[in-house]
């Protein structure tokens, strides 16, 4: 006789242990039976692989796992529930407001609001206070499932909310049943799950308001997007707000201007103008990129920027990516500015007959790309319309896939170790809009998973987030402020070789189809340099720093000696400036500190007489006296090792 037949069910826990509970028990009641602290901290449960509300009854044998705020799943539920509480607070304070979507995001939450009232900083503080008041009401969260038609009627008649109606009529058109969540007098359309009560919200800060278009369409209603963050513990909120303040100081747009790295102009929106200092950063990264690719058997190519539409029709870009492409009409011909390098890499591969002995063929390219991002979406170097892509495409046999992917991951790990950045890996699978059959995708996904597992790397699964032509391994890094950046990628593609009829002659004398691996080590130069600026707060390691040294004579009496030192450093290929301004040395030191130059050489009468130098390090101060030859040797070793201070 089963447990359910006698009114009980078996619950299996992550450690494999089992316990019997009455049929209809909730996850919260199970947590309470384990410990009071677990019941207080748990935010959501996973029942038979599905995240559910803690108060949902369990009526059959099930496996149960609990998630707290320290878990990603718990954070998402806490922040999404916070967005609902914010919407309720806005509705109470500003009657008539309507709401678009309010998801949890990587750090916090937002809600898109349609209101005639323009929200200010003072309003955000009022909304925060109202949210905490709602939290103290201890409003229980109740889930209600309705037929989609009944939900549409509810939002047409009771709430008169056109945004929810549109979601139900368009986005959720294939769903028979939808869910609403109620907390007190507030009701919202939502899949859930949610925290069991508003009382779980303890600490909240609304950060800013920005503009957004409904469903990302610039022709639709402009909404006000209110961002916020919340934590169970005040210390965590305080620490996060300190990080935000530090992030503001590190903003690459601010530092880019101060350090004269790049600029933007309305004549070319979304495309950076690289200034001389910025080009040094760019070229040093480019130089290192080339050296490691040459060491690893890549052949560099360069392909056209302006390409006829027929290429992108064949690759599938005009079907799946045309909204992001710039079109150019020339008489009867249609061209596109290339958004990706891969179609042209296939042309280089097919430019001659290939044998199995030639494979793998590794083609690297620093390609200039253009993508038609919405003007409102571009921002600094992180999202631009003109992109310089760190790119490569590997053409290999089926048997070489794992070896090649392992090699790429080794290259990625080596590169990020330069900057004290640790990669984290995820496997992104077939999206809804995809080229090729499911069977081909399944084979490609299995190959990527096998490569990850063979290297012993932990990874998470990102369902439906692959590129339209193939699954991919995404590599994320965390910067010094613990912010997550998706940078590198490895994509396995069986589809483009098929569409472009790529072949090689096998050992059997027959034609075979190669596999194509798309990969980037740091993505785009623009975005990666933006990340580096903020990671280092502009205090670049010596090998990257646009200006490596400044020579500062204390008075004009030391100017001749300063020129000797300057010339010696220039001869040794250092990037150095001679500061011969008629200013006090203290002023010069402070000025070069703001320019974040790694070393200053201060020369007074004593240094001139002794034929040595006094060195100051940025942010560290006086390092003492050195012989010039010894210091030059030390600098050369620091640059060669690419040391990170």
C-alpha positions as CSV (number, residue, x, y, z in Angstrom):
1,X,0.0,0.0,0.0
2,X,1.4,3.4,-1.0
3,X,1.9,6.3,1.4
4,X,-0.6,8.4,-0.4
5,X,-3.3,5.8,0.0
6,X,-3.1,6.2,3.8
7,X,-3.2,10.0,3.7
8,X,0.6,10.4,3.8
9,X,3.3,11.1,1.2
10,X,7.1,10.6,1.1
11,X,9.4,13.6,0.8
12,X,12.9,13.0,-0.4
13,X,15.6,15.6,0.5
14,X,18.8,16.5,-1.5
15,X,20.9,14.2,0.7
16,X,18.8,11.2,-0.3
17,X,17.0,11.0,3.1
18,X,13.2,10.5,3.2
19,X,10.5,11.5,5.6
20,X,6.7,10.9,5.7
21,X,4.3,13.9,5.9
22,X,0.5,14.3,5.7
23,X,-0.8,14.7,2.2
24,X,-1.3,18.4,1.3
25,X,1.7,19.5,3.5
26,X,3.4,22.7,2.3
27,X,7.1,23.3,1.8
28,X,7.0,25.8,4.6
29,X,5.6,23.3,7.0
30,X,8.3,20.8,6.0
31,X,10.9,23.5,6.6
32,X,9.4,24.2,10.0
33,X,9.6,20.6,10.9
34,X,13.4,20.6,10.2
35,X,14.3,23.8,12.1
36,X,12.9,27.2,13.1
37,X,15.8,29.0,11.4
38,X,15.3,27.2,8.1
39,X,11.6,28.2,8.1
40,X,12.6,31.8,8.8
41,X,15.2,31.9,6.0
42,X,13.7,29.8,3.2
43,X,12.2,31.8,0.4
44,X,11.2,29.3,-2.2
45,X,11.1,25.5,-2.7
46,X,11.9,23.3,-5.6
47,X,9.4,20.4,-5.8
48,X,10.1,17.7,-8.3
49,X,12.4,20.1,-10.2
50,X,9.9,23.0,-10.3
51,X,10.2,26.2,-8.2
52,X,6.9,26.7,-6.3
53,X,5.5,28.9,-3.6
54,X,6.3,27.7,-0.1
55,X,2.6,27.6,0.7
56,X,1.6,25.4,-2.3
57,X,0.2,22.0,-1.0
58,X,2.2,18.9,-2.0
59,X,-0.2,16.0,-2.7
60,X,2.1,13.3,-3.9
61,X,5.5,11.8,-3.2
62,X,8.1,14.4,-4.1
63,X,11.7,15.5,-3.9
64,X,12.1,18.9,-2.2
65,X,14.9,21.4,-2.0
66,X,14.9,24.7,-0.2
67,X,16.5,28.0,-1.3
68,X,17.5,30.9,0.8
69,X,18.6,34.4,-0.1
70,X,22.2,33.1,-0.3
71,X,21.1,31.0,-3.3
72,X,20.5,32.5,-6.8
73,X,17.0,31.1,-6.9
74,X,16.2,32.7,-3.5
75,X,17.6,36.1,-4.6
76,X,15.4,36.0,-7.7
77,X,12.2,35.3,-5.7
78,X,13.1,37.9,-3.1
79,X,13.8,40.6,-5.7
80,X,10.8,39.7,-7.8
81,X,8.5,39.8,-4.8
82,X,10.1,43.2,-3.9
83,X,9.1,44.5,-7.4
84,X,5.5,43.5,-6.6
85,X,5.6,45.3,-3.3
86,X,7.0,48.4,-5.0
87,X,4.2,48.3,-7.6
88,X,1.6,48.1,-4.7
89,X,3.3,51.1,-3.0
90,X,3.2,53.1,-6.3
91,X,-0.5,52.2,-6.8
92,X,-1.4,53.4,-3.3
93,X,0.7,56.6,-3.5
94,X,-0.1,57.4,-7.2
95,X,-3.6,56.1,-8.1
96,X,-4.1,55.4,-11.8
97,X,-0.6,54.1,-12.4
98,X,-0.4,51.2,-14.8
99,X,2.3,48.6,-14.8
100,X,4.3,46.9,-17.6
101,X,6.7,44.2,-16.4
102,X,8.6,44.0,-13.1
103,X,11.3,41.2,-13.2
104,X,14.2,40.4,-10.9
105,X,17.5,41.2,-12.6
106,X,21.1,40.4,-11.9
107,X,21.3,42.8,-9.0
108,X,17.8,43.8,-7.8
109,X,14.6,44.5,-9.7
110,X,12.7,47.0,-11.7
111,X,9.2,47.8,-12.7
112,X,8.1,49.7,-15.8
113,X,5.4,52.2,-14.8
114,X,3.0,54.2,-16.9
115,X,2.0,57.3,-14.9
116,X,1.3,60.9,-15.6
117,X,3.4,61.7,-12.5
118,X,7.1,62.1,-13.2
119,X,9.0,60.3,-10.5
120,X,11.7,62.2,-8.6
121,X,14.3,61.3,-6.0
122,X,11.9,62.5,-3.3
123,X,9.2,60.2,-4.7
124,X,11.5,57.2,-4.6
125,X,12.1,57.8,-0.8
126,X,8.3,58.0,-0.3
127,X,7.8,54.7,-2.3
128,X,10.6,53.1,-0.1
129,X,8.8,54.1,3.1
130,X,5.4,52.8,1.7
131,X,7.1,49.5,0.8
132,X,8.4,49.0,4.3
133,X,4.9,49.9,5.6
134,X,3.4,47.2,3.3
135,X,6.0,44.8,4.6
136,X,4.9,45.4,8.2
137,X,1.3,44.6,7.3
138,X,2.5,41.0,6.8
139,X,0.2,40.6,3.8
140,X,0.0,36.9,2.8
141,X,0.8,36.2,-0.9
142,X,-2.0,34.2,-2.6
143,X,-1.8,32.5,-6.0
144,X,-4.9,32.2,-8.1
145,X,-5.1,30.3,-11.4
146,X,-7.6,31.5,-14.0
147,X,-8.5,30.7,-17.5
148,X,-6.7,33.2,-19.7
149,X,-10.0,34.6,-21.0
150,X,-11.1,35.2,-17.4
151,X,-7.8,37.0,-16.6
152,X,-8.2,39.2,-19.6
153,X,-11.7,40.2,-18.4
154,X,-10.4,40.9,-14.9
155,X,-7.7,43.3,-16.2
156,X,-10.2,44.9,-18.6
157,X,-12.9,45.5,-16.0
158,X,-11.4,45.7,-12.5
159,X,-8.0,47.1,-13.1
160,X,-8.4,48.6,-16.6
161,X,-4.7,47.7,-17.2
162,X,-4.0,47.6,-21.0
163,X,-0.5,46.3,-20.5
164,X,-1.6,43.2,-18.7
165,X,-4.3,42.7,-21.3
166,X,-1.7,42.9,-24.1
167,X,0.5,40.4,-22.3
168,X,-2.4,38.0,-22.0
169,X,-3.6,38.5,-25.5
170,X,-0.2,38.4,-27.2
171,X,2.7,37.0,-25.2
172,X,0.6,34.4,-23.3
173,X,-1.7,33.6,-26.2
174,X,-0.8,29.9,-26.2
175,X,-1.5,29.4,-22.5
176,X,-4.9,28.1,-21.4
177,X,-4.4,28.9,-17.7
178,X,-2.5,31.8,-16.2
179,X,-1.8,32.8,-12.6
180,X,-2.5,36.0,-10.6
181,X,-0.9,36.9,-7.3
182,X,-2.8,38.8,-4.6
183,X,-1.3,40.6,-1.6
184,X,-3.9,42.6,0.3
185,X,-5.7,44.9,-2.2
186,X,-3.0,44.5,-4.9
187,X,-3.2,42.0,-7.7
188,X,-0.7,41.3,-10.5
189,X,-0.3,39.0,-13.4
190,X,2.7,36.7,-12.6
191,X,4.0,33.2,-13.1
192,X,5.6,33.3,-9.6
193,X,6.8,31.9,-7.4
194,X,6.7,34.5,-4.6
195,X,7.7,34.9,-1.0
196,X,4.8,33.8,1.3
197,X,4.4,37.2,2.9
198,X,5.4,40.8,2.4
199,X,6.9,40.7,5.9
200,X,10.0,39.0,4.4
201,X,11.0,42.4,2.9
202,X,13.4,44.0,5.5
203,X,15.7,46.5,3.7
204,X,15.1,48.3,0.4
205,X,16.7,51.1,-1.6
206,X,15.2,52.5,-4.8
207,X,18.2,53.5,-6.9
208,X,17.1,55.5,-9.9
209,X,14.4,56.1,-12.6
210,X,15.1,55.8,-16.4
211,X,13.0,55.8,-19.5
212,X,12.0,52.6,-21.3
213,X,9.7,51.8,-24.2
214,X,6.9,49.3,-23.8
215,X,8.2,46.0,-25.2
216,X,11.4,47.7,-26.3
217,X,9.7,49.4,-29.2
218,X,10.6,53.1,-29.7
219,X,7.2,53.6,-31.4
220,X,5.3,52.5,-28.4
221,X,4.5,54.2,-25.1
222,X,7.4,55.5,-23.1
223,X,7.4,54.2,-19.5
224,X,9.3,55.1,-16.4
225,X,11.5,52.2,-15.2
226,X,12.2,52.3,-11.5
227,X,15.2,50.3,-10.3
228,X,15.6,48.9,-6.8
229,X,17.6,46.6,-4.6
230,X,16.5,44.8,-1.4
231,X,18.2,42.5,1.2
232,X,17.1,40.6,4.3
233,X,20.0,42.0,6.3
234,X,20.8,45.7,6.6
235,X,24.6,45.1,6.5
236,X,24.2,43.5,3.0
237,X,22.3,46.6,1.8
238,X,24.9,49.0,3.2
239,X,27.7,47.0,1.6
240,X,25.9,47.0,-1.7
241,X,25.3,50.8,-1.6
242,X,29.1,51.3,-0.9
243,X,29.8,49.2,-4.0
244,X,27.5,51.4,-6.0
245,X,29.3,54.5,-4.8
246,X,32.6,52.9,-5.7
247,X,31.2,51.9,-9.1
248,X,30.3,55.5,-9.8
249,X,33.9,56.5,-9.1
250,X,35.0,53.8,-11.5
251,X,32.5,54.6,-14.3
252,X,34.4,54.1,-17.5
253,X,32.6,57.0,-19.2
254,X,33.8,59.4,-16.5
255,X,37.4,57.9,-16.4
256,X,37.5,57.7,-20.2
257,X,37.0,61.5,-20.3
258,X,39.4,62.2,-17.5
259,X,42.2,60.0,-18.8
260,X,41.5,61.1,-22.4
261,X,40.9,57.5,-23.7
262,X,37.9,58.0,-25.9
263,X,35.0,60.2,-26.8
264,X,31.6,60.1,-28.4
265,X,29.9,62.5,-30.8
266,X,26.4,63.0,-32.1
267,X,27.7,62.7,-35.6
268,X,28.3,59.0,-35.0
269,X,26.0,57.8,-32.2
270,X,27.1,54.6,-30.5
271,X,30.6,54.6,-32.0
272,X,33.6,55.6,-30.0
273,X,36.3,58.0,-31.2
274,X,39.5,56.5,-29.8
275,X,41.9,59.2,-28.5
276,X,45.7,58.6,-28.5
277,X,45.8,57.3,-24.9
278,X,42.9,54.9,-25.6
279,X,44.6,53.7,-28.8
280,X,47.6,52.6,-26.7
281,X,45.3,50.4,-24.6
282,X,43.7,49.1,-27.7
283,X,47.1,48.4,-29.4
284,X,48.6,46.7,-26.4
285,X,45.7,44.3,-26.1
286,X,45.8,43.8,-29.8
287,X,49.6,43.0,-29.6
288,X,49.1,40.4,-26.8
289,X,46.1,38.9,-28.6
290,X,48.1,38.4,-31.8
291,X,51.0,36.9,-29.8
292,X,48.9,34.2,-28.1
293,X,47.0,33.4,-31.2
294,X,50.2,32.9,-33.2
295,X,51.6,30.7,-30.4
296,X,48.4,28.5,-30.6
297,X,48.4,27.9,-34.4
298,X,45.9,30.5,-35.6
299,X,46.2,32.2,-39.0
300,X,45.0,35.8,-39.0
301,X,42.7,37.0,-41.8
302,X,40.9,40.2,-42.6
303,X,37.5,40.3,-44.4
304,X,35.4,43.1,-46.0
305,X,33.1,45.3,-43.9
306,X,30.5,45.9,-46.7
307,X,29.1,42.7,-48.1
308,X,26.2,41.9,-50.6
309,X,23.0,40.7,-49.1
310,X,23.3,37.3,-50.8
311,X,26.0,36.2,-48.3
312,X,23.7,37.0,-45.3
313,X,20.7,35.4,-47.0
314,X,22.7,32.2,-47.3
315,X,24.0,32.4,-43.7
316,X,20.5,33.0,-42.3
317,X,21.3,36.4,-40.9
318,X,18.7,38.2,-43.0
319,X,16.0,35.9,-41.6
320,X,17.1,35.8,-37.9
321,X,19.2,39.0,-37.4
322,X,18.1,41.6,-40.0
323,X,16.7,44.0,-37.4
324,X,20.3,44.4,-36.1
325,X,21.9,45.0,-39.5
326,X,22.7,48.3,-41.3
327,X,21.5,48.1,-45.0
328,X,23.3,50.0,-47.8
329,X,21.7,50.5,-51.2
330,X,24.0,50.9,-54.2
331,X,22.0,51.2,-57.4
332,X,20.3,47.8,-57.9
333,X,22.5,46.1,-55.3
334,X,21.8,45.7,-51.6
335,X,24.7,45.5,-49.2
336,X,25.0,45.2,-45.4
337,X,27.6,46.4,-43.0
338,X,28.7,43.0,-41.5
339,X,27.3,42.3,-38.0
340,X,29.4,39.2,-37.6
341,X,32.6,37.7,-39.2
342,X,31.5,34.1,-39.4
343,X,29.9,34.0,-42.9
344,X,33.1,35.5,-44.5
345,X,35.3,33.1,-42.5
346,X,33.4,30.2,-44.3
347,X,34.4,31.9,-47.6
348,X,38.1,31.9,-46.6
349,X,37.9,28.3,-45.7
350,X,36.3,27.3,-49.0
351,X,38.8,29.4,-51.0
352,X,40.7,26.2,-51.7
353,X,40.3,22.4,-51.4
354,X,41.0,21.1,-47.9
355,X,42.2,17.7,-46.8
356,X,41.8,16.0,-43.4
357,X,45.5,16.6,-43.0
358,X,44.9,20.4,-43.1
359,X,42.4,20.3,-40.2
360,X,42.0,21.9,-37.8
361,X,42.0,25.2,-39.7
362,X,42.1,28.1,-37.1
363,X,41.3,31.5,-38.6
364,X,41.5,34.5,-36.3
365,X,40.3,38.0,-37.1
366,X,40.1,41.4,-35.5
367,X,37.0,42.4,-37.4
368,X,35.2,45.7,-37.5
369,X,31.4,45.0,-37.1
370,X,28.3,47.2,-37.1
371,X,25.1,46.4,-35.3
372,X,22.0,48.6,-35.4
373,X,21.4,49.0,-31.6
374,X,18.6,51.3,-30.6
375,X,19.9,54.8,-29.8
376,X,18.3,54.6,-26.4
377,X,20.1,51.3,-25.7
378,X,23.7,52.3,-26.4
379,X,25.8,53.4,-23.4
380,X,29.5,54.2,-23.2
381,X,31.7,51.3,-24.4
382,X,29.4,48.6,-23.1
383,X,26.8,48.7,-25.9
384,X,28.0,50.3,-29.1
385,X,27.0,50.2,-32.8
386,X,30.6,49.9,-34.1
387,X,32.4,46.9,-32.6
388,X,35.9,45.6,-33.0
389,X,35.5,41.9,-32.4
390,X,38.2,39.6,-31.0
391,X,37.2,36.7,-33.2
392,X,38.2,33.3,-34.5
393,X,36.7,30.4,-36.3
394,X,38.0,26.8,-36.1
395,X,37.1,24.3,-38.8
396,X,37.7,20.7,-37.6
397,X,36.6,17.1,-37.7
398,X,34.1,15.6,-35.3
399,X,37.0,13.8,-33.6
400,X,38.8,17.1,-33.0
401,X,35.9,19.0,-31.3
402,X,36.8,18.2,-27.7
403,X,40.5,18.8,-28.2
404,X,39.9,22.2,-29.9
405,X,37.3,23.4,-27.3
406,X,39.7,22.3,-24.5
407,X,42.4,24.4,-26.2
408,X,40.2,27.4,-26.4
409,X,39.2,27.1,-22.8
410,X,42.9,27.0,-21.8
411,X,43.5,30.1,-23.9
412,X,40.7,31.9,-22.1
413,X,41.9,30.9,-18.7
414,X,45.4,32.1,-19.5
415,X,44.2,35.4,-20.8
416,X,42.0,36.2,-17.8
417,X,44.7,35.2,-15.3
418,X,46.5,38.3,-16.6
419,X,43.9,40.5,-15.0
420,X,43.2,38.4,-11.9
421,X,39.8,37.5,-13.3
422,X,38.4,34.0,-12.8
423,X,36.1,32.6,-15.5
424,X,32.8,30.9,-14.8
425,X,31.2,28.7,-17.4
426,X,27.6,28.1,-18.7
427,X,26.1,26.0,-21.5
428,X,23.5,27.9,-23.6
429,X,21.1,25.6,-25.5
430,X,18.8,25.8,-28.5
431,X,16.6,29.0,-28.7
432,X,13.1,29.0,-30.0
433,X,14.3,30.7,-33.3
434,X,17.1,28.5,-34.5
435,X,18.6,27.2,-37.7
436,X,18.7,23.4,-38.3
437,X,17.1,20.4,-36.9
438,X,16.7,19.5,-33.2
439,X,18.8,16.4,-33.8
440,X,21.8,18.5,-35.0
441,X,21.4,20.8,-32.0
442,X,21.2,17.8,-29.6
443,X,24.5,16.5,-31.0
444,X,26.2,19.9,-30.7
445,X,25.0,20.5,-27.2
446,X,26.2,17.0,-26.2
447,X,29.6,17.7,-27.7
448,X,30.0,21.0,-25.7
449,X,28.8,19.4,-22.5
450,X,31.3,16.5,-23.0
451,X,34.2,19.1,-23.5
452,X,33.2,20.9,-20.3
453,X,33.0,17.7,-18.3
454,X,36.2,16.3,-19.7
455,X,38.1,19.4,-18.4
456,X,36.4,19.0,-15.0
457,X,34.9,22.5,-15.1
458,X,31.7,23.3,-13.3
459,X,29.0,24.9,-15.4
460,X,25.4,25.9,-15.3
461,X,22.7,25.4,-18.0
462,X,21.2,28.4,-19.7
463,X,18.1,27.1,-21.5
464,X,17.3,28.6,-24.9
465,X,20.1,31.1,-24.8
466,X,22.2,29.7,-27.6
467,X,23.0,31.7,-30.8
468,X,20.5,31.1,-33.7
469,X,23.0,28.9,-35.5
470,X,24.4,26.8,-32.6
471,X,24.7,26.2,-28.8
472,X,27.5,27.9,-27.0
473,X,29.6,27.9,-23.8
474,X,29.4,31.4,-22.3
475,X,32.2,32.6,-20.0
476,X,31.5,35.1,-17.3
477,X,33.9,37.0,-15.1
478,X,33.5,38.9,-11.9
479,X,35.3,42.2,-11.5
480,X,36.8,43.7,-8.4
481,X,33.3,45.0,-7.4
482,X,31.9,41.4,-7.8
483,X,29.9,42.4,-10.8
484,X,29.2,39.7,-13.4
485,X,30.2,40.2,-17.0
486,X,29.5,37.9,-19.9
487,X,32.6,38.2,-22.1
488,X,34.0,35.2,-23.9
489,X,32.1,32.6,-25.9
490,X,32.6,29.3,-27.6
491,X,29.9,28.3,-30.1
492,X,29.6,24.9,-31.9
493,X,28.0,25.1,-35.3
494,X,27.0,22.3,-37.7
495,X,24.6,24.6,-39.6
496,X,26.8,27.1,-41.4
497,X,29.1,24.4,-42.8
498,X,26.0,22.8,-44.2
499,X,24.5,26.1,-45.6
500,X,27.8,27.0,-47.3
501,X,28.6,23.4,-48.4
502,X,32.0,23.3,-46.7
503,X,33.9,20.1,-47.2
504,X,37.2,18.4,-46.7
505,X,38.6,15.3,-48.3
506,X,38.9,12.5,-45.7
507,X,41.4,9.7,-45.5
508,X,38.9,7.6,-47.4
509,X,39.1,9.9,-50.4
510,X,35.5,11.0,-49.8
511,X,34.1,14.5,-49.0
512,X,33.2,15.1,-45.4
513,X,31.6,18.1,-43.6
514,X,33.7,20.0,-41.1
515,X,32.4,21.3,-37.8
516,X,32.7,25.1,-37.2
517,X,33.7,26.5,-33.8
518,X,33.0,30.2,-33.3
519,X,35.0,31.7,-30.4
520,X,35.9,35.0,-28.8
521,X,38.4,35.4,-25.9
522,X,37.2,38.8,-24.6
523,X,34.4,39.6,-27.0
524,X,34.8,43.1,-28.3
525,X,37.7,45.4,-27.6
526,X,35.2,48.2,-26.8
527,X,33.3,46.4,-24.1
528,X,36.4,44.7,-22.6
529,X,38.3,47.9,-22.4
530,X,35.3,49.4,-20.6
531,X,35.3,46.5,-18.1
532,X,39.1,46.9,-17.6
533,X,38.8,50.6,-16.9
534,X,36.2,50.0,-14.2
535,X,38.0,46.8,-12.9
536,X,41.3,48.8,-12.4
537,X,39.6,52.1,-11.7
538,X,41.9,53.5,-14.4
539,X,45.0,52.3,-12.5
540,X,46.2,50.1,-15.3
541,X,49.1,47.7,-14.9
542,X,52.4,49.1,-16.3
543,X,52.2,47.1,-19.6
544,X,48.8,48.6,-20.4
545,X,49.1,52.1,-19.0
546,X,49.0,54.8,-21.8
547,X,51.6,56.8,-20.0
548,X,54.0,54.7,-18.0
549,X,56.3,57.3,-16.5
550,X,56.5,61.0,-15.9
551,X,59.8,62.8,-15.3
552,X,59.5,65.7,-12.9
553,X,62.5,68.1,-12.5
554,X,62.0,70.1,-9.3
555,X,63.5,73.3,-10.8
556,X,64.8,74.4,-14.2
557,X,68.3,73.7,-12.8
558,X,67.6,70.0,-13.2
559,X,66.0,70.3,-16.7
560,X,69.1,69.2,-18.6
561,X,69.5,66.1,-16.4
562,X,65.7,65.4,-16.7
563,X,66.0,65.4,-20.5
564,X,68.9,62.9,-20.2
565,X,66.7,60.6,-18.1
566,X,63.7,61.1,-20.4
567,X,65.7,60.3,-23.5
568,X,67.1,57.2,-21.9
569,X,63.6,55.9,-21.1
570,X,62.4,56.7,-24.6
571,X,65.3,54.8,-26.0
572,X,64.2,51.8,-24.0
573,X,60.7,52.0,-25.5
574,X,58.9,53.3,-22.4
575,X,55.9,55.6,-22.8
576,X,57.1,58.6,-20.9
577,X,56.3,62.3,-20.5
578,X,58.7,65.1,-19.4
579,X,57.0,67.6,-17.2
580,X,58.9,70.9,-17.7
581,X,56.1,73.1,-16.6
582,X,57.0,76.1,-14.4
583,X,55.0,74.7,-11.4
584,X,55.9,73.5,-7.9
585,X,56.8,69.8,-7.8
586,X,54.0,69.2,-5.3
587,X,51.5,70.4,-7.8
588,X,53.0,68.3,-10.5
589,X,52.9,65.1,-8.3
590,X,49.2,65.7,-7.5
591,X,48.4,66.3,-11.2
592,X,50.2,63.1,-12.3
593,X,48.4,61.2,-9.5
594,X,45.1,62.2,-11.0
595,X,46.3,61.0,-14.4
596,X,47.0,57.6,-12.7
597,X,50.5,57.3,-14.2
598,X,52.2,54.2,-12.5
599,X,55.6,55.9,-11.8
600,X,57.0,59.4,-11.3
601,X,60.7,60.1,-11.4
602,X,61.4,63.2,-9.3
603,X,64.8,64.9,-9.9
604,X,66.3,67.5,-7.6
605,X,69.9,68.8,-7.2
606,X,70.9,65.7,-5.2
607,X,69.8,63.3,-7.9
608,X,71.5,65.4,-10.5
609,X,74.8,65.4,-8.6
610,X,74.6,61.6,-7.8
611,X,73.4,60.7,-11.2
612,X,70.5,58.6,-9.8
613,X,66.7,59.0,-9.6
614,X,64.0,59.2,-6.9
615,X,60.9,57.2,-7.8
616,X,57.3,57.6,-6.7
617,X,54.7,54.9,-7.4
618,X,51.1,55.8,-8.0
619,X,49.0,55.5,-4.8
620,X,52.0,54.2,-2.9
621,X,54.3,57.2,-2.7
622,X,58.1,57.4,-2.4
623,X,59.9,54.2,-3.3
624,X,63.4,55.7,-2.7
625,X,66.5,56.2,-4.8
626,X,67.6,54.0,-7.7
627,X,70.3,53.9,-10.3
628,X,68.7,54.6,-13.7
629,X,70.1,51.3,-15.2
630,X,68.6,49.2,-12.3
631,X,65.3,50.9,-12.6
632,X,65.1,50.5,-16.4
633,X,65.8,46.7,-15.9
634,X,63.1,46.5,-13.2
635,X,60.6,48.2,-15.4
636,X,61.4,45.9,-18.3
637,X,60.9,42.9,-16.1
638,X,57.6,44.2,-14.8
639,X,56.3,44.8,-18.4
640,X,57.5,41.4,-19.6
641,X,55.8,39.6,-16.8
642,X,52.6,41.7,-17.2
643,X,52.5,42.0,-13.4
644,X,49.3,43.1,-11.7
645,X,49.8,45.3,-8.6
